[in-house]
C-alpha cells in the first residue's frame, strides 16, 4: 500500500463522519419533517452538534498529523507528542463547545465562548505553555539529542539525559543534575559538542621564553601533544603563535579530542606531555615561570542560537 493511499484512508472516516454530522446538525429539522418523524427535540440538536464538533476535531487532528509527517525527515522526525497536543487541543475545544450547546448557547456562541475560555486558560498557563512549545520546537529542530554534550549560554555544560516537553535534563561531569526550562534554552546560545561529529578541535595556551626560536618551540610542543595517547591521532596536533607578549611568546597548541566527555582528560594529558618535554629539553622558561592557560574549545562552527 502506497504512502499516499494510507494517508487518504486515515482521513476518510473522520471526513465522512464530519460531513454526516454537520449535515445532520444543520438539516435535522427538514429531514425529520421529510421522514414524517415530526418536530425534532432539543436532544437531537445537541447530539448532532456535539458529534459534529468531535468529528471535526478528529479530522483536524488527522490532517495536522499528516502535514507534520510530510514536513519531517528520517533524521529529524516530528515528535509524537506534537500531533497529540494538537489533537488534544481540538478535542478540548470540541468538548467545551458541546457543553455550551447543552447549556443553551448557539453554534456561533459556543465557538466564541470556547475561544474565550481557551484564551483565559492560555493566559493563566502562559509560562507553562511557553516551555511546552519551546519543547516542541526543540523536538522539531533537534539541535541536540539524548546523549549529546551541550553548553547552555557558556555557563551550564552537561550530557543530555532527558528531553521533556517542559524541561531538558542534563548530567554534568560532577554527576550533578541540572533541569532547565525549554523556554530558557530557546532564548540562550546553545553549543552542541556532539554534532555534527563527537570529535572536535580544542586548544591550550602555553607561554615560552623569547629566547626559544619559534620553529623549535612549535616542533617541541606539537611532538609533545602528539604523545598524549588519549587525543585523536589524526588530524595531528599543530601549533600556532598567538601573540608576542612582554613575558614570553604565547602559543596555541591545537588538537582533537574524541568527545566532550574526554575533554578534561585530554587537556591533562597534553599539559603533562608538554611539561615533561620542556623539562627534558632544558630550554629556558619565561621569567615568571611556565604559564599554561586553559582556553575555550573552538566552537565557532558548532554554536547555534535557539529561537
C-alpha positions as CSV (number, residue, x, y, z in Angstrom):
1,X,0.0,0.0,0.0
2,X,1.4,3.3,-1.0
3,X,2.0,6.2,1.4
4,X,-0.5,8.4,-0.4
5,X,-3.2,5.8,-0.2
6,X,-2.5,5.2,3.5
7,X,-2.8,9.0,4.1
8,X,-6.2,9.1,2.3
9,X,-7.5,6.1,4.3
10,X,-6.5,7.9,7.5
11,X,-8.8,10.8,6.8
12,X,-11.7,9.0,5.1
13,X,-13.7,8.1,8.2
14,X,-13.1,11.4,10.0
15,X,-14.1,13.3,6.9
16,X,-17.2,11.2,6.3
17,X,-18.2,11.5,10.0
18,X,-17.8,15.3,9.9
19,X,-19.8,15.6,6.7
20,X,-22.6,13.4,8.1
21,X,-22.9,15.1,11.5
22,X,-22.6,18.6,10.2
23,X,-25.3,17.9,7.7
24,X,-27.5,16.3,10.4
25,X,-27.0,19.3,12.7
26,X,-27.8,21.9,10.0
27,X,-30.6,19.9,8.3
28,X,-32.1,17.9,11.1
29,X,-35.5,19.7,11.1
30,X,-36.3,19.4,7.4
31,X,-35.0,15.8,7.5
32,X,-37.4,14.9,10.3
33,X,-40.3,16.6,8.5
34,X,-39.4,14.8,5.3
35,X,-39.3,11.4,7.0
36,X,-42.6,12.1,8.9
37,X,-41.0,12.0,12.3
38,X,-42.4,15.3,13.5
39,X,-40.5,18.1,15.0
40,X,-37.1,17.1,16.4
41,X,-36.5,17.7,20.0
42,X,-33.6,19.6,21.5
43,X,-31.6,16.4,22.3
44,X,-31.3,15.8,18.6
45,X,-29.9,19.3,18.1
46,X,-27.4,18.9,20.9
47,X,-26.3,15.4,20.0
48,X,-25.8,16.2,16.3
49,X,-23.9,19.4,17.2
50,X,-21.6,17.6,19.7
51,X,-21.0,14.8,17.2
52,X,-20.1,17.4,14.5
53,X,-17.7,19.1,16.8
54,X,-15.9,15.9,17.8
55,X,-15.8,14.7,14.2
56,X,-14.3,17.9,13.1
57,X,-11.7,17.7,15.9
58,X,-10.9,14.1,14.8
59,X,-10.5,15.2,11.2
60,X,-8.4,18.2,12.1
61,X,-6.0,16.1,14.3
62,X,-5.5,13.6,11.4
63,X,-4.8,16.4,8.9
64,X,-2.3,18.1,11.2
65,X,-0.6,14.7,11.8
66,X,-0.3,14.1,8.1
67,X,1.0,17.6,7.5
68,X,3.7,17.2,10.2
69,X,4.7,13.8,8.9
70,X,5.3,15.3,5.4
71,X,7.5,18.1,6.9
72,X,9.6,15.7,8.9
73,X,12.6,13.7,7.8
74,X,14.2,10.4,8.7
75,X,16.9,12.1,10.7
76,X,14.7,14.7,12.3
77,X,11.3,13.1,12.9
78,X,8.5,15.2,14.2
79,X,8.0,14.4,17.9
80,X,5.0,12.1,18.5
81,X,3.6,14.4,21.2
82,X,3.2,17.4,18.8
83,X,0.2,16.0,16.8
84,X,-1.1,14.5,20.1
85,X,-1.1,18.0,21.6
86,X,-2.9,19.5,18.6
87,X,-5.5,16.7,18.7
88,X,-5.9,17.2,22.5
89,X,-6.5,21.0,22.0
90,X,-9.0,20.3,19.2
91,X,-10.9,17.8,21.3
92,X,-10.9,20.1,24.3
93,X,-12.4,22.9,22.1
94,X,-15.0,20.4,20.9
95,X,-15.8,19.4,24.4
96,X,-16.2,23.0,25.6
97,X,-18.4,23.8,22.6
98,X,-20.6,20.8,23.3
99,X,-21.0,21.8,26.9
100,X,-22.1,25.3,25.9
101,X,-24.6,23.8,23.4
102,X,-26.0,21.8,26.3
103,X,-26.5,24.9,28.4
104,X,-28.2,26.7,25.6
105,X,-25.6,28.6,23.6
106,X,-25.9,28.8,19.8
107,X,-23.3,27.4,17.4
108,X,-21.5,30.7,17.0
109,X,-21.9,31.5,20.7
110,X,-20.4,28.1,21.6
111,X,-17.4,28.7,19.4
112,X,-16.9,32.2,20.7
113,X,-17.3,31.0,24.3
114,X,-14.9,28.1,23.9
115,X,-12.4,30.5,22.3
116,X,-12.7,32.9,25.3
117,X,-12.2,30.0,27.8
118,X,-9.1,28.8,26.0
119,X,-7.8,32.4,25.9
120,X,-8.2,32.7,29.7
121,X,-6.6,29.4,30.3
122,X,-3.8,30.2,27.9
123,X,-3.0,33.5,29.7
124,X,-3.1,31.7,33.1
125,X,-0.7,29.0,31.8
126,X,1.4,31.2,29.6
127,X,4.7,30.2,31.2
128,X,4.0,26.5,31.1
129,X,2.8,26.8,27.5
130,X,5.9,28.7,26.6
131,X,8.0,25.8,27.9
132,X,5.8,23.2,26.1
133,X,6.0,25.0,22.8
134,X,9.7,25.5,23.2
135,X,10.0,21.8,23.8
136,X,8.0,21.1,20.6
137,X,10.4,23.4,18.7
138,X,13.4,21.5,20.2
139,X,11.8,18.3,19.1
140,X,11.3,19.5,15.5
141,X,14.6,21.3,15.0
142,X,16.6,18.7,17.0
143,X,19.5,20.9,18.0
144,X,20.5,18.2,20.4
145,X,19.6,14.6,21.2
146,X,19.8,12.2,24.1
147,X,23.4,11.6,24.9
148,X,24.8,14.8,23.4
149,X,27.1,17.0,25.3
150,X,25.9,20.6,25.2
151,X,26.8,24.0,26.7
152,X,23.9,26.4,27.5
153,X,25.0,30.1,27.3
154,X,28.6,29.1,28.1
155,X,27.6,28.5,31.7
156,X,26.0,25.1,32.0
157,X,27.7,22.1,30.5
158,X,26.3,18.6,30.6
159,X,25.2,15.5,28.8
160,X,21.5,15.4,27.8
161,X,19.8,12.6,29.6
162,X,16.1,13.6,29.0
163,X,14.2,15.9,26.7
164,X,10.8,16.7,28.1
165,X,8.1,19.0,26.8
166,X,8.6,21.5,29.6
167,X,12.3,20.9,30.6
168,X,15.6,19.4,29.5
169,X,17.7,17.5,32.0
170,X,21.5,17.4,31.9
171,X,24.0,15.4,33.8
172,X,27.2,17.3,34.4
173,X,30.8,16.0,34.7
174,X,30.4,16.2,38.5
175,X,27.3,13.9,38.4
176,X,25.0,16.8,39.3
177,X,21.5,17.0,37.9
178,X,20.6,20.2,36.0
179,X,17.0,20.9,35.0
180,X,16.5,23.7,32.5
181,X,13.1,25.1,31.2
182,X,12.9,24.7,27.5
183,X,11.8,28.3,27.1
184,X,15.1,29.4,28.8
185,X,17.2,27.2,26.5
186,X,15.3,28.7,23.5
187,X,16.5,32.2,24.5
188,X,20.1,31.4,25.1
189,X,23.1,30.4,23.0
190,X,23.4,26.6,22.6
191,X,26.7,24.8,21.7
192,X,26.4,21.1,20.8
193,X,29.8,19.4,21.2
194,X,28.4,16.1,19.8
195,X,27.2,17.4,16.5
196,X,27.8,17.0,13.6
197,X,30.5,14.7,15.0
198,X,31.6,13.8,18.5
199,X,35.2,14.7,17.8
200,X,36.2,18.4,17.7
201,X,39.2,20.5,18.0
202,X,40.2,22.4,21.1
203,X,43.4,24.2,22.2
204,X,45.6,25.1,25.2
205,X,47.9,28.1,25.5
206,X,51.5,27.9,26.5
207,X,53.8,30.9,27.1
208,X,57.5,30.2,26.4
209,X,60.6,32.4,26.8
210,X,61.6,34.7,23.9
211,X,64.9,33.0,23.7
212,X,63.4,29.8,22.3
213,X,63.2,30.1,18.5
214,X,59.6,29.9,17.3
215,X,60.3,27.0,14.9
216,X,61.9,24.9,17.7
217,X,59.1,25.7,20.1
218,X,56.5,24.6,17.5
219,X,58.2,21.3,16.9
220,X,58.6,20.6,20.6
221,X,55.0,21.5,21.5
222,X,53.5,19.6,18.6
223,X,55.5,16.4,19.3
224,X,54.7,16.6,23.0
225,X,51.0,16.9,22.3
226,X,51.1,14.0,19.9
227,X,52.4,11.8,22.7
228,X,49.2,12.3,24.7
229,X,47.7,8.9,23.8
230,X,44.1,9.9,24.7
231,X,43.7,12.5,22.0
232,X,42.7,11.8,18.4
233,X,45.8,10.9,16.4
234,X,44.6,12.2,13.1
235,X,44.4,15.1,12.4
236,X,47.7,15.5,14.2
237,X,48.2,18.3,16.7
238,X,49.6,21.6,15.4
239,X,50.9,24.8,17.0
240,X,50.2,28.5,16.1
241,X,51.8,31.6,17.5
242,X,49.0,33.6,19.2
243,X,50.9,36.7,20.4
244,X,54.3,38.2,21.3
245,X,53.9,39.4,24.9
246,X,56.3,41.0,27.3
247,X,56.6,37.9,29.4
248,X,57.1,35.5,26.5
249,X,55.6,34.2,23.3
250,X,52.1,32.8,23.5
251,X,51.4,29.6,21.6
252,X,48.2,27.8,20.8
253,X,48.6,24.1,20.9
254,X,45.6,22.7,18.9
255,X,44.5,19.1,19.0
256,X,41.4,17.0,18.5
257,X,39.5,15.2,21.3
258,X,37.3,12.1,20.8
259,X,34.4,13.5,22.7
260,X,33.5,16.2,25.2
261,X,33.4,13.6,27.9
262,X,37.2,13.2,27.4
263,X,37.9,17.0,27.2
264,X,39.4,17.4,30.7
265,X,41.4,14.2,30.5
266,X,42.8,15.2,27.1
267,X,43.9,18.6,28.4
268,X,45.5,17.0,31.4
269,X,47.4,14.5,29.1
270,X,48.6,17.3,26.8
271,X,49.7,19.5,29.7
272,X,51.6,16.6,31.2
273,X,53.4,15.8,28.0
274,X,54.3,19.5,27.4
275,X,55.7,19.8,30.9
276,X,57.7,16.6,30.5
277,X,59.1,17.8,27.1
278,X,60.1,21.2,28.4
279,X,61.9,19.8,31.5
280,X,63.8,17.2,29.5
281,X,64.8,19.7,26.8
282,X,66.4,22.1,29.2
283,X,65.1,25.1,27.3
284,X,64.7,28.3,29.3
285,X,61.4,29.1,30.8
286,X,59.8,32.5,31.0
287,X,60.9,34.8,33.8
288,X,57.7,34.3,35.6
289,X,57.9,30.6,35.1
290,X,55.8,28.4,32.8
291,X,52.3,29.6,32.4
292,X,49.8,27.2,30.9
293,X,46.4,28.7,30.4
294,X,43.2,26.7,29.5
295,X,41.4,28.0,26.5
296,X,37.8,27.5,25.4
297,X,37.2,24.9,22.6
298,X,37.0,26.2,19.1
299,X,33.2,26.0,18.7
300,X,32.5,28.7,16.1
301,X,31.0,26.1,13.7
302,X,29.0,24.5,16.5
303,X,27.3,27.5,18.1
304,X,23.5,27.7,17.4
305,X,21.1,30.2,18.8
306,X,17.6,28.7,19.9
307,X,14.7,30.8,18.9
